[in-house]
Structure formats: structure tokens, C-alpha cells
Amino acid sequence: MSIKRLTVTFVLAGFAMSLLVGCGGSKVSKDNFDQVKNGMTVAEVEGILGKATDQGGGGVSLPGVEASAKVMIWQDGDKKISVTFLNGKVTAKVQEGL
């Protein structure tokens, strides 16, 4: 077998393996949704669900009061998990399609 053909074979094999690894299952699942609890930190939730696919938020600063809120979303096709954080802690979660 020539070097060129061997190289092409290895590239194709690597590509096929990366596709198989990517099919290892979504973290956007009912089981993982159920593991997310009020009071958890962003890091704890990301430990369960991985990095969010989308997020938004804002903050308020008044004399003696500071608050920040953000919503992080994990989505895989029709499956979606949204988690609301207030001052860095889970306060609500919603799922769709799980």
C-alpha cells in the first residue's frame, strides 16, 4: 500500500471515529435535568450538563443591594433545558421535549 493511500485510510478512520465519539449521547436528558437542584452553582450545573449552548442575563446595583440573574440554555434538537440563576445559584429550571 502506498504512503498516500495509507494516509487517506488513516484520515478516514479518524473521521469515522470522531463521528462515533460524537454519538455518545446527549447530556440534555431527563436524568440530568433531574440532577439539577435549587442552590447549585453554575459550575455544578455545568458539571452535569456541560457548557451551555446559549445564555443571557443582567444585574442590578442599588445602595445596599446587588443582584445578578442569568438564564443558561442547553439544547440538543427538540430537547431543551433552561436554568435560571440568581446571584450564581439555581432558582428555577424548565425542560422541553425530554
C-alpha atoms as one frame of an Amber mdcrd trajectory, in Angstrom:
protein
   0.000   0.000   0.000   1.389   3.406  -0.926   2.053   6.160   1.629  -0.637
   8.350   0.054  -3.250   5.609   0.264  -2.220   4.775   3.839  -2.552   8.453
   4.831  -6.037   8.675   3.299  -7.034   5.484   5.142  -5.881   6.916   8.496
  -7.660  10.229   7.876 -10.911   8.467   7.017 -10.600   6.170  10.023 -10.032
   9.167  12.299 -13.056  10.936  10.860 -15.240   7.859  11.383 -14.054   7.519
  14.983 -14.802  11.176  15.719 -18.358  10.665  14.442 -18.814   7.675  16.722
 -17.473   9.549  19.749 -19.880  12.408  18.992 -22.778   9.951  19.132 -22.012
   9.114  22.766 -25.309  10.573  23.914 -26.598  13.983  24.751 -26.262  15.496
  28.195 -29.645  17.147  27.571 -31.650  14.345  29.186 -34.392  13.853  31.792
 -31.921  12.132  34.139 -29.515  15.086  34.022 -32.391  17.590  34.324 -33.495
  15.801  37.500 -29.964  16.109  38.967 -30.061  19.927  38.796 -31.278  21.283
  42.147 -32.038  24.732  43.527 -28.989  26.279  45.175 -26.446  24.653  42.843
 -23.723  26.862  41.346 -23.096  27.414  37.645 -20.007  25.181  37.903 -22.022
  22.355  39.484 -24.681  22.536  36.760 -22.027  22.646  34.029 -20.501  19.561
  35.621 -23.769  17.766  34.871 -24.850  19.365  31.572 -21.580  20.666  30.106
 -21.194  24.137  28.618 -24.452  25.945  27.837 -25.419  26.450  24.213 -26.897
  29.907  24.962 -27.210  32.346  27.842 -28.442  35.791  28.745 -28.735  37.883
  31.866 -28.256  41.141  33.667 -27.737  42.739  37.025 -28.997  45.435  39.370
 -26.956  47.517  41.763 -28.720  49.744  44.270 -27.358  51.142  47.515 -27.023
  48.128  49.779 -28.465  45.698  47.228 -26.748  43.898  44.397 -28.312  41.161
  42.336 -27.422  39.357  39.150 -29.539  36.953  37.163 -28.882  34.813  34.144
 -30.609  32.114  32.190 -28.488  29.375  30.657 -29.833  27.043  27.984 -28.699
  23.595  26.896 -30.291  22.359  23.690 -29.992  19.278  21.528 -32.509  19.222
  18.678 -36.004  19.365  20.192 -34.681  18.720  23.709 -34.020  21.808  25.823
 -33.091  22.607  29.418 -33.234  26.194  30.729 -31.805  27.040  34.140 -32.229
  30.390  35.896 -29.501  31.563  38.275 -29.890  34.374  40.808 -26.586  35.554
  42.291 -24.881  32.462  40.879 -27.304  29.875  42.330 -30.073  27.873  40.635
 -33.521  29.264  41.401 -35.584  27.642  38.629 -35.343  25.129  35.807 -37.557
  24.211  32.860 -37.361  21.365  30.359 -38.878  20.828  26.940 -39.047  17.606
  24.969 -37.282  15.351  27.478
